[in-house]
């Protein structure tokens, strides 16, 4: 081989080698990717997510990129292929990410001192629906197919009780489901519920208080699911340990700050975060293992 050809060939190989070398995780060219599930209005999630991104960058020294994909499933798969390093997951989405890809929980959310909640069935207050038995033949609105309170548990309960809705629609966010019921586009909706605080309901209806001050009088609750462990902050399995430890410390510091408390409250109505491991979800995993989701469609 001509020596000039050899030089060119070696140069190309070196260029390919160095060109394919990935920049360090947390650098500008390879930021830590944090995803939020689209359980609420997109613009609200983007606004809170951007603030969290900025503050965690300041505390950790890493470059962080936040995103809100179009579905829970998209976030799960992004974590599976390494496009997401950290995700804020509802219980069922975490269950799938853990089962399929070994993702692990780091923090569990706390609301009003509780680390568990329920799913609720809601209907217009002026409707004839009084219990879940009345859902038979009606239009039911779910949030997302991977939402524990907005689909998995309500569907499992209806299937167990042999109650068959007339039509099922998936609307994405919990606030969107409440709005559909309020506007008469769905007879019943499935969203999250937490106990009232100082007499004020803390369920998904609260998200529409600004646009509809009488939302609690106009949309009623007609049934509940069993208790569900709260949503969480999940890390992908392959996240380097030193990066994971630094991000855990950064989230811990941020959530205890005044700006952090407000950001998490605005994001998913989170009052606090507590450190947990996968054992906190052992019981719910066993329950979910028994649910044949294929029969819920």
C-alpha positions as CSV (number, residue, x, y, z in Angstrom):
1,X,0.0,0.0,0.0
2,X,1.3,3.5,-0.9
3,X,2.6,5.2,2.2
4,X,0.4,8.2,1.6
5,X,-2.6,5.9,1.3
6,X,-1.6,4.4,4.6
7,X,-1.4,7.8,6.3
8,X,-4.8,8.8,5.0
9,X,-6.3,5.4,6.0
10,X,-4.9,5.7,9.6
11,X,-6.0,9.3,9.8
12,X,-9.6,8.3,8.8
13,X,-9.6,5.4,11.3
14,X,-8.5,7.7,14.1
15,X,-11.1,10.3,13.1
16,X,-13.8,7.7,13.2
17,X,-12.5,6.4,16.6
18,X,-12.4,9.8,18.2
19,X,-15.6,11.0,16.4
20,X,-17.5,8.0,17.8
21,X,-16.3,8.6,21.3
22,X,-19.2,9.9,23.4
23,X,-18.7,13.0,25.4
24,X,-18.8,12.6,29.2
25,X,-22.3,12.3,30.6
26,X,-23.4,15.6,32.0
27,X,-21.4,17.6,29.5
28,X,-22.9,20.1,27.0
29,X,-22.5,17.5,24.2
30,X,-24.0,14.7,26.3
31,X,-26.4,16.2,28.9
32,X,-28.2,14.1,31.6
33,X,-31.6,13.6,30.2
34,X,-34.5,14.0,32.6
35,X,-38.1,13.1,31.4
36,X,-41.5,14.0,32.8
37,X,-44.6,12.0,32.0
38,X,-47.4,14.0,30.3
39,X,-49.9,13.5,33.1
40,X,-50.9,17.2,33.2
41,X,-51.0,20.1,30.8
42,X,-47.9,20.2,28.7
43,X,-47.0,23.9,29.2
44,X,-47.2,23.6,33.0
45,X,-44.8,20.6,32.9
46,X,-42.4,22.4,30.6
47,X,-42.4,25.5,32.8
48,X,-41.7,23.6,36.1
49,X,-39.3,21.2,34.3
50,X,-37.2,24.1,33.0
51,X,-36.8,25.6,36.5
52,X,-35.9,22.2,37.9
53,X,-33.4,21.7,35.1
54,X,-31.7,25.1,35.7
55,X,-31.5,24.6,39.5
56,X,-30.2,21.0,39.3
57,X,-27.6,22.2,36.8
58,X,-26.4,24.9,39.2
59,X,-26.2,22.5,42.2
60,X,-24.7,19.4,40.4
61,X,-22.5,21.2,37.9
62,X,-23.9,18.9,35.2
63,X,-25.6,19.9,32.0
64,X,-29.2,18.6,32.2
65,X,-31.9,18.4,29.5
66,X,-35.6,18.0,30.4
67,X,-38.3,16.8,28.1
68,X,-42.0,15.8,28.1
69,X,-42.7,13.1,25.5
70,X,-46.1,12.4,24.2
71,X,-46.9,9.3,26.3
72,X,-45.9,7.4,29.3
73,X,-44.8,4.5,27.1
74,X,-42.4,6.9,25.2
75,X,-40.7,7.7,28.5
76,X,-40.4,4.0,29.5
77,X,-38.9,3.1,26.1
78,X,-36.5,6.1,26.2
79,X,-35.2,4.8,29.5
80,X,-34.8,1.4,28.0
81,X,-32.6,2.5,25.2
82,X,-30.6,5.1,27.2
83,X,-32.3,8.2,25.8
84,X,-33.6,9.0,29.3
85,X,-31.4,8.9,32.4
86,X,-33.9,10.0,35.0
87,X,-37.7,9.9,34.8
88,X,-40.6,11.0,37.0
89,X,-42.9,8.0,36.9
90,X,-46.3,7.0,38.1
91,X,-46.4,3.6,39.7
92,X,-47.3,1.4,36.7
93,X,-44.9,3.1,34.4
94,X,-42.1,2.6,37.0
95,X,-43.3,-1.1,37.3
96,X,-42.8,-1.6,33.6
97,X,-39.5,0.3,33.4
98,X,-38.2,-1.8,36.3
99,X,-39.5,-5.1,35.0
100,X,-38.3,-4.5,31.4
101,X,-35.1,-2.5,31.8
102,X,-34.0,-2.8,35.5
103,X,-34.6,0.9,36.2
104,X,-34.6,1.7,39.9
105,X,-36.4,4.1,42.2
106,X,-34.6,6.8,44.2
107,X,-37.3,9.1,45.6
108,X,-41.0,8.6,46.3
109,X,-43.3,11.6,46.3
110,X,-45.1,12.7,49.4
111,X,-48.4,14.7,49.3
112,X,-50.1,15.9,52.5
113,X,-47.9,13.6,54.5
114,X,-49.0,10.5,52.5
115,X,-47.0,8.3,50.2
116,X,-50.0,6.6,48.7
117,X,-53.2,7.6,46.9
118,X,-56.2,6.1,45.1
119,X,-57.8,6.2,41.7
120,X,-61.2,7.8,41.4
121,X,-64.2,7.6,39.1
122,X,-65.9,10.9,38.5
123,X,-69.0,12.1,36.7
124,X,-71.0,15.3,36.3
125,X,-72.9,16.1,39.4
126,X,-76.1,16.5,37.5
127,X,-75.8,13.0,35.9
128,X,-77.6,9.8,37.0
129,X,-74.4,8.0,37.7
130,X,-74.1,7.2,41.4
131,X,-71.7,4.2,41.6
132,X,-69.4,2.3,39.4
133,X,-72.2,-0.1,38.5
134,X,-73.8,2.7,36.6
135,X,-70.7,2.9,34.3
136,X,-72.0,0.0,32.2
137,X,-72.6,1.1,28.6
138,X,-71.3,4.7,29.3
139,X,-68.4,6.6,27.7
140,X,-65.4,6.4,30.0
141,X,-62.4,8.6,29.7
142,X,-58.9,7.4,30.9
143,X,-55.7,9.4,31.1
144,X,-52.9,7.2,29.7
145,X,-52.7,3.4,29.2
146,X,-49.7,3.3,31.6
147,X,-51.4,5.4,34.3
148,X,-52.0,3.4,37.5
149,X,-54.9,5.6,38.8
150,X,-56.0,6.8,35.4
151,X,-56.3,3.4,33.7
152,X,-54.7,0.3,35.2
153,X,-56.5,0.1,38.6
154,X,-59.9,1.4,37.4
155,X,-59.9,-1.0,34.4
156,X,-58.9,-3.9,36.6
157,X,-61.7,-3.0,39.1
158,X,-64.3,-2.8,36.3
159,X,-63.1,-6.0,34.8
160,X,-63.3,-7.8,38.2
161,X,-66.8,-6.5,38.8
162,X,-67.8,-7.4,35.1
163,X,-68.8,-3.9,34.3
164,X,-68.4,-3.1,30.6
165,X,-68.3,0.6,29.5
166,X,-69.8,1.4,26.2
167,X,-66.8,3.3,24.8
168,X,-63.3,3.9,26.1
169,X,-61.2,7.0,25.2
170,X,-57.6,8.0,26.3
171,X,-57.1,11.7,26.7
172,X,-53.5,11.9,28.2
173,X,-53.6,14.2,31.2
174,X,-55.7,13.8,34.3
175,X,-56.9,17.5,34.0
176,X,-58.0,16.7,30.5
177,X,-60.1,13.8,31.7
178,X,-61.8,16.1,34.3
179,X,-62.4,18.7,31.6
180,X,-64.0,16.1,29.3
181,X,-66.4,15.0,32.0
182,X,-67.3,18.6,32.9
183,X,-68.0,19.4,29.2
184,X,-70.1,16.3,28.7
185,X,-67.7,14.7,26.3
186,X,-67.4,11.7,28.6
187,X,-69.9,10.2,31.1
188,X,-67.2,9.2,33.5
189,X,-63.5,9.8,34.0
190,X,-60.7,8.1,35.9
191,X,-58.0,10.2,37.6
192,X,-56.0,10.3,40.8
193,X,-57.4,11.1,44.3
194,X,-55.8,12.1,47.6
195,X,-57.6,13.0,50.9
196,X,-58.8,16.5,51.4
197,X,-56.7,19.0,53.3
198,X,-58.4,21.6,55.5
199,X,-61.7,20.6,53.7
200,X,-60.2,21.2,50.2
201,X,-60.2,18.1,47.9
202,X,-56.8,17.2,46.6
203,X,-57.8,15.1,43.6
204,X,-57.4,15.9,39.9
205,X,-60.5,18.2,39.9
206,X,-58.3,20.8,41.8
207,X,-56.3,21.3,38.6
208,X,-59.3,23.1,37.0
209,X,-60.1,25.4,39.9
210,X,-58.7,28.5,38.1
211,X,-60.9,28.0,35.0
212,X,-63.9,26.6,36.8
213,X,-64.2,27.8,40.5
214,X,-67.2,25.5,41.1
215,X,-65.5,22.3,39.8
216,X,-66.1,20.4,43.0
217,X,-69.8,21.1,42.9
218,X,-70.0,20.3,39.1
219,X,-68.0,17.1,39.0
220,X,-68.7,14.4,41.7
221,X,-66.8,11.2,42.8
222,X,-68.8,8.0,42.3
223,X,-66.1,5.4,43.3
224,X,-62.5,4.6,44.2
225,X,-59.8,2.0,43.5
226,X,-57.6,0.4,46.1
227,X,-54.6,2.4,47.5
228,X,-51.6,2.9,45.3
229,X,-48.0,3.8,46.2
230,X,-47.1,7.4,45.1
231,X,-45.2,8.2,41.9
232,X,-41.4,8.5,42.0
233,X,-38.1,9.6,40.6
234,X,-36.5,6.7,38.7
235,X,-32.9,6.2,37.4
236,X,-31.9,4.0,34.5
237,X,-30.0,0.9,35.4
238,X,-26.8,1.8,33.5
239,X,-26.5,5.3,34.9
240,X,-22.9,5.5,36.3
241,X,-22.8,5.3,40.1
242,X,-20.9,8.5,40.6
243,X,-23.3,10.4,38.4
244,X,-26.3,8.8,40.2
245,X,-25.0,9.7,43.6
246,X,-24.3,13.3,42.6
247,X,-27.8,13.7,41.1
248,X,-29.4,12.2,44.2
249,X,-27.5,14.7,46.4
250,X,-28.5,17.6,44.0
251,X,-32.2,16.6,44.1
252,X,-32.1,16.2,47.9
253,X,-30.6,19.7,48.2
254,X,-33.0,21.3,45.7
255,X,-36.2,19.8,47.2
256,X,-35.3,21.2,50.6
257,X,-34.9,24.8,49.2
258,X,-37.8,27.3,49.0
259,X,-37.5,27.4,45.2
260,X,-37.4,23.6,45.0
261,X,-40.5,23.2,47.2
262,X,-42.5,25.6,44.9
263,X,-41.2,23.9,41.7
264,X,-42.2,20.4,42.8
265,X,-45.6,21.7,44.1
266,X,-46.2,23.3,40.7
267,X,-44.9,20.2,38.8
268,X,-47.0,17.3,40.2
269,X,-48.4,18.8,43.4
270,X,-45.5,17.3,45.4
271,X,-45.0,18.4,49.0
272,X,-41.8,16.4,49.6
273,X,-39.6,13.6,48.4
274,X,-38.4,10.7,50.5
275,X,-35.5,8.3,49.7
276,X,-36.7,4.8,49.0
277,X,-35.6,1.7,47.2
278,X,-37.5,-0.8,45.1
279,X,-38.7,-2.6,48.3
280,X,-41.2,0.2,48.8
281,X,-43.1,-1.1,45.7
282,X,-42.9,-4.8,46.4
283,X,-46.6,-5.3,47.3
284,X,-47.9,-3.3,44.4
285,X,-45.6,-5.2,42.0
286,X,-47.2,-8.5,43.2
287,X,-50.6,-7.0,42.6
288,X,-49.7,-5.8,39.1
289,X,-48.2,-9.1,38.3
290,X,-51.6,-10.6,38.8
291,X,-53.4,-8.1,36.5
292,X,-53.6,-9.4,32.9
293,X,-53.5,-6.0,31.2
294,X,-54.2,-7.6,27.9
295,X,-57.8,-8.3,29.1
296,X,-58.3,-4.6,30.0
297,X,-58.4,-3.3,26.4
